[in-house]
Amino acid sequence: MNRKEVLLLSIGVFLTVICWLIADIYHASTEDKIKSRITFPEVYQYKISKDLLETLKNKTE
């Protein structure tokens, strides 16, 4: 390979890398930053009544 071929190959690689970087920056800037907010499930305080336990106990007998 002579110097001219190496120069053309180097320029081609350089332009490819520059185009790739520009495309990546464009993609990052147009992408939604947060697609949806995370919602945590609500924790309920359940109370078990003695009547309910007695009813279930009677059903199993």
N, CA, C and O atoms as CSV, one atom per row, in Angstrom:
chain,resi,resn,atom,element,x,y,z
A,1,MET,N,N,0.844,-1.174,0.000
A,1,MET,CA,C,0.000,0.000,0.000
A,1,MET,C,C,0.893,1.242,0.000
A,1,MET,O,O,1.849,1.364,0.765
A,2,ASN,N,N,0.535,2.126,-0.874
A,2,ASN,CA,C,1.298,3.375,-0.879
A,2,ASN,C,C,0.620,4.398,0.043
A,2,ASN,O,O,-0.442,4.135,0.608
A,3,ARG,N,N,1.228,5.519,0.178
A,3,ARG,CA,C,0.760,6.523,1.128
A,3,ARG,C,C,-0.633,7.060,0.766
A,3,ARG,O,O,-1.421,7.378,1.657
A,4,LYS,N,N,-0.933,7.159,-0.503
A,4,LYS,CA,C,-2.213,7.691,-0.932
A,4,LYS,C,C,-3.346,6.756,-0.510
A,4,LYS,O,O,-4.392,7.225,-0.059
A,5,GLU,N,N,-3.155,5.443,-0.648
A,5,GLU,CA,C,-4.170,4.477,-0.262
A,5,GLU,C,C,-4.391,4.491,1.253
A,5,GLU,O,O,-5.526,4.397,1.719
A,6,VAL,N,N,-3.315,4.606,2.007
A,6,VAL,CA,C,-3.424,4.666,3.471
A,6,VAL,C,C,-4.156,5.941,3.890
A,6,VAL,O,O,-4.970,5.925,4.813
A,7,LEU,N,N,-3.857,7.049,3.197
A,7,LEU,CA,C,-4.527,8.307,3.503
A,7,LEU,C,C,-6.028,8.197,3.230
A,7,LEU,O,O,-6.835,8.611,4.063
A,8,LEU,N,N,-6.409,7.649,2.088
A,8,LEU,CA,C,-7.832,7.503,1.756
A,8,LEU,C,C,-8.529,6.561,2.731
A,8,LEU,O,O,-9.662,6.818,3.137
A,9,LEU,N,N,-7.867,5.484,3.107
A,9,LEU,CA,C,-8.433,4.547,4.069
A,9,LEU,C,C,-8.607,5.230,5.428
A,9,LEU,O,O,-9.629,5.038,6.087
A,10,SER,N,N,-7.642,6.008,5.844
A,10,SER,CA,C,-7.717,6.719,7.122
A,10,SER,C,C,-8.845,7.749,7.114
A,10,SER,O,O,-9.583,7.875,8.092
A,11,ILE,N,N,-8.976,8.474,6.025
A,11,ILE,CA,C,-10.055,9.465,5.916
A,11,ILE,C,C,-11.408,8.771,5.953
A,11,ILE,O,O,-12.333,9.262,6.601
A,12,GLY,N,N,-11.539,7.657,5.281
A,12,GLY,CA,C,-12.797,6.906,5.289
A,12,GLY,C,C,-13.160,6.418,6.685
A,12,GLY,O,O,-14.315,6.521,7.097
A,13,VAL,N,N,-12.197,5.895,7.406
A,13,VAL,CA,C,-12.450,5.441,8.777
A,13,VAL,C,C,-12.810,6.626,9.665
A,13,VAL,O,O,-13.732,6.534,10.476
A,14,PHE,N,N,-12.101,7.725,9.523
A,14,PHE,CA,C,-12.366,8.922,10.313
A,14,PHE,C,C,-13.783,9.443,10.074
A,14,PHE,O,O,-14.495,9.761,11.026
A,15,LEU,N,N,-14.193,9.533,8.808
A,15,LEU,CA,C,-15.539,10.017,8.486
A,15,LEU,C,C,-16.612,9.062,9.005
A,15,LEU,O,O,-17.672,9.502,9.451
A,16,THR,N,N,-16.341,7.753,8.950
A,16,THR,CA,C,-17.292,6.773,9.482
A,16,THR,C,C,-17.473,6.953,10.982
A,16,THR,O,O,-18.596,6.913,11.485
A,17,VAL,N,N,-16.383,7.149,11.687
A,17,VAL,CA,C,-16.467,7.340,13.144
A,17,VAL,C,C,-17.205,8.630,13.479
A,17,VAL,O,O,-18.013,8.655,14.408
A,18,ILE,N,N,-16.939,9.694,12.740
A,18,ILE,CA,C,-17.607,10.969,12.982
A,18,ILE,C,C,-19.114,10.843,12.726
A,18,ILE,O,O,-19.919,11.334,13.518
A,19,CYS,N,N,-19.494,10.193,11.632
A,19,CYS,CA,C,-20.913,9.994,11.336
A,19,CYS,C,C,-21.585,9.151,12.418
A,19,CYS,O,O,-22.718,9.431,12.809
A,20,TRP,N,N,-20.902,8.138,12.895
A,20,TRP,CA,C,-21.430,7.272,13.945
A,20,TRP,C,C,-21.651,8.086,15.237
A,20,TRP,O,O,-22.683,7.939,15.892
A,21,LEU,N,N,-20.699,8.924,15.591
A,21,LEU,CA,C,-20.843,9.752,16.790
A,21,LEU,C,C,-22.007,10.734,16.660
A,21,LEU,O,O,-22.765,10.931,17.611
A,22,ILE,N,N,-22.147,11.339,15.505
A,22,ILE,CA,C,-23.247,12.286,15.287
A,22,ILE,C,C,-24.587,11.572,15.388
A,22,ILE,O,O,-25.520,12.092,16.000
A,23,ALA,N,N,-24.693,10.391,14.799
A,23,ALA,CA,C,-25.939,9.631,14.866
A,23,ALA,C,C,-26.249,9.224,16.305
A,23,ALA,O,O,-27.408,9.257,16.719
A,24,ASP,N,N,-25.240,8.845,17.061
A,24,ASP,CA,C,-25.445,8.439,18.451
A,24,ASP,C,C,-25.876,9.621,19.313
A,24,ASP,O,O,-26.753,9.476,20.165
A,25,ILE,N,N,-25.275,10.778,19.105
A,25,ILE,CA,C,-25.659,11.979,19.854
A,25,ILE,C,C,-27.080,12.393,19.498
A,25,ILE,O,O,-27.846,12.777,20.382
A,26,TYR,N,N,-27.442,12.326,18.236
A,26,TYR,CA,C,-28.804,12.654,17.808
A,26,TYR,C,C,-29.806,11.699,18.445
A,26,TYR,O,O,-30.852,12.128,18.932
A,27,HIS,N,N,-29.495,10.418,18.443
A,27,HIS,CA,C,-30.387,9.425,19.032
A,27,HIS,C,C,-30.563,9.669,20.533
A,27,HIS,O,O,-31.676,9.563,21.048
A,28,ALA,N,N,-29.496,9.988,21.223
A,28,ALA,CA,C,-29.563,10.237,22.659
A,28,ALA,C,C,-30.361,11.499,22.975
A,28,ALA,O,O,-31.049,11.555,23.994
A,29,SER,N,N,-30.277,12.497,22.128
A,29,SER,CA,C,-30.984,13.746,22.401
A,29,SER,C,C,-32.474,13.649,22.088
A,29,SER,O,O,-33.265,14.371,22.695
A,30,THR,N,N,-32.881,12.789,21.173
A,30,THR,CA,C,-34.295,12.676,20.828
A,30,THR,C,C,-35.005,11.587,21.621
A,30,THR,O,O,-36.232,11.501,21.575
A,31,GLU,N,N,-34.279,10.771,22.332
A,31,GLU,CA,C,-34.875,9.689,23.102
A,31,GLU,C,C,-35.539,10.259,24.354
A,31,GLU,O,O,-35.053,11.223,24.945
A,32,ASP,N,N,-36.659,9.646,24.751
A,32,ASP,CA,C,-37.326,10.067,25.977
A,32,ASP,C,C,-36.434,9.758,27.164
A,32,ASP,O,O,-35.892,8.659,27.283
A,33,LYS,N,N,-36.291,10.735,28.037
A,33,LYS,CA,C,-35.399,10.565,29.182
A,33,LYS,C,C,-35.986,9.569,30.179
A,33,LYS,O,O,-35.314,8.626,30.597
A,34,ILE,N,N,-37.233,9.783,30.552
A,34,ILE,CA,C,-37.907,8.854,31.456
A,34,ILE,C,C,-39.197,8.447,30.762
A,34,ILE,O,O,-40.083,9.275,30.550
A,35,LYS,N,N,-39.300,7.190,30.414
A,35,LYS,CA,C,-40.467,6.746,29.657
A,35,LYS,C,C,-41.713,6.721,30.527
A,35,LYS,O,O,-42.784,7.120,30.070
A,36,SER,N,N,-41.604,6.278,31.729
A,36,SER,CA,C,-42.732,6.309,32.647
A,36,SER,C,C,-42.202,6.330,34.069
A,36,SER,O,O,-41.174,5.728,34.380
A,37,ARG,N,N,-42.907,7.017,34.902
A,37,ARG,CA,C,-42.496,7.088,36.293
A,37,ARG,C,C,-42.821,5.765,36.985
A,37,ARG,O,O,-43.826,5.118,36.690
A,38,ILE,N,N,-41.961,5.391,37.892
A,38,ILE,CA,C,-42.163,4.158,38.639
A,38,ILE,C,C,-43.180,4.430,39.736
A,38,ILE,O,O,-43.022,5.361,40.525
A,39,THR,N,N,-44.211,3.622,39.778
A,39,THR,CA,C,-45.202,3.749,40.839
A,39,THR,C,C,-45.059,2.559,41.767
A,39,THR,O,O,-45.063,1.405,41.339
A,40,PHE,N,N,-44.935,2.863,43.018
A,40,PHE,CA,C,-44.796,1.815,44.010
A,40,PHE,C,C,-46.177,1.331,44.432
A,40,PHE,O,O,-47.110,2.124,44.550
A,41,PRO,N,N,-46.301,0.040,44.656
A,41,PRO,CA,C,-47.612,-0.468,45.073
A,41,PRO,C,C,-47.958,0.031,46.477
A,41,PRO,O,O,-47.088,0.235,47.323
A,42,GLU,N,N,-49.240,0.216,46.684
A,42,GLU,CA,C,-49.686,0.679,47.990
A,42,GLU,C,C,-49.757,-0.506,48.944
A,42,GLU,O,O,-50.207,-1.593,48.581
A,43,VAL,N,N,-49.314,-0.277,50.146
A,43,VAL,CA,C,-49.355,-1.316,51.165
A,43,VAL,C,C,-50.538,-1.014,52.064
A,43,VAL,O,O,-50.607,0.037,52.702
A,44,TYR,N,N,-51.453,-1.945,52.100
A,44,TYR,CA,C,-52.645,-1.764,52.915
A,44,TYR,C,C,-52.443,-2.413,54.275
A,44,TYR,O,O,-51.757,-3.427,54.404
A,45,GLN,N,N,-53.045,-1.818,55.270
A,45,GLN,CA,C,-53.012,-2.371,56.623
A,45,GLN,C,C,-54.290,-3.194,56.810
A,45,GLN,O,O,-55.340,-2.657,57.163
A,46,TYR,N,N,-54.187,-4.474,56.574
A,46,TYR,CA,C,-55.340,-5.342,56.715
A,46,TYR,C,C,-55.507,-5.743,58.171
A,46,TYR,O,O,-54.534,-6.017,58.873
A,47,LYS,N,N,-56.735,-5.770,58.600
A,47,LYS,CA,C,-57.052,-6.197,59.958
A,47,LYS,C,C,-57.871,-7.477,59.864
A,47,LYS,O,O,-58.887,-7.526,59.170
A,48,ILE,N,N,-57.429,-8.493,60.556
A,48,ILE,CA,C,-58.141,-9.770,60.553
A,48,ILE,C,C,-59.017,-9.805,61.793
A,48,ILE,O,O,-58.539,-9.701,62.923
A,49,SER,N,N,-60.294,-9.951,61.555
A,49,SER,CA,C,-61.208,-9.983,62.689
A,49,SER,C,C,-61.347,-11.413,63.213
A,49,SER,O,O,-61.173,-12.385,62.477
A,50,LYS,N,N,-61.657,-11.509,64.469
A,50,LYS,CA,C,-61.827,-12.823,65.091
A,50,LYS,C,C,-63.053,-13.531,64.531
A,50,LYS,O,O,-63.080,-14.759,64.450
A,51,ASP,N,N,-64.068,-12.760,64.143
A,51,ASP,CA,C,-65.275,-13.367,63.563
A,51,ASP,C,C,-64.946,-14.075,62.251
A,51,ASP,O,O,-65.457,-15.161,61.975
A,52,LEU,N,N,-64.101,-13.460,61.461
A,52,LEU,CA,C,-63.700,-14.060,60.188
A,52,LEU,C,C,-62.928,-15.352,60.425
A,52,LEU,O,O,-63.154,-16.347,59.736
A,53,LEU,N,N,-62.027,-15.340,61.387
A,53,LEU,CA,C,-61.260,-16.548,61.696
A,53,LEU,C,C,-62.169,-17.662,62.212
A,53,LEU,O,O,-61.981,-18.828,61.865
A,54,GLU,N,N,-63.127,-17.314,63.017
A,54,GLU,CA,C,-64.073,-18.323,63.522
A,54,GLU,C,C,-64.922,-18.898,62.396
A,54,GLU,O,O,-65.199,-20.097,62.369
A,55,THR,N,N,-65.329,-18.050,61.479
A,55,THR,CA,C,-66.130,-18.514,60.338
A,55,THR,C,C,-65.311,-19.475,59.476
A,55,THR,O,O,-65.819,-20.509,59.043
A,56,LEU,N,N,-64.066,-19.139,59.234
A,56,LEU,CA,C,-63.220,-20.026,58.428
A,56,LEU,C,C,-62.930,-21.333,59.172
A,56,LEU,O,O,-62.862,-22.401,58.565
A,57,LYS,N,N,-62.765,-21.235,60.459
A,57,LYS,CA,C,-62.517,-22.435,61.261
A,57,LYS,C,C,-63.727,-23.361,61.229
A,57,LYS,O,O,-63.576,-24.580,61.146
A,58,ASN,N,N,-64.917,-22.791,61.296
A,58,ASN,CA,C,-66.159,-23.597,61.260
A,58,ASN,C,C,-66.371,-24.243,59.897
A,58,ASN,O,O,-66.932,-25.336,59.813
A,59,LYS,N,N,-65.931,-23.584,58.834
A,59,LYS,CA,C,-66.089,-24.142,57.480
A,59,LYS,C,C,-65.193,-25.344,57.268
A,59,LYS,O,O,-65.558,-26.272,56.547
A,60,THR,N,N,-64.031,-25.338,57.883
A,60,THR,CA,C,-63.104,-26.463,57.677
A,60,THR,C,C,-63.490,-27.681,58.513
A,60,THR,O,O,-63.024,-28.789,58.249
A,61,GLU,N,N,-64.332,-27.481,59.513
A,61,GLU,CA,C,-64.726,-28.627,60.355
A,61,GLU,C,C,-65.856,-29.412,59.772
A,61,GLU,O,O,-66.293,-30.398,60.365
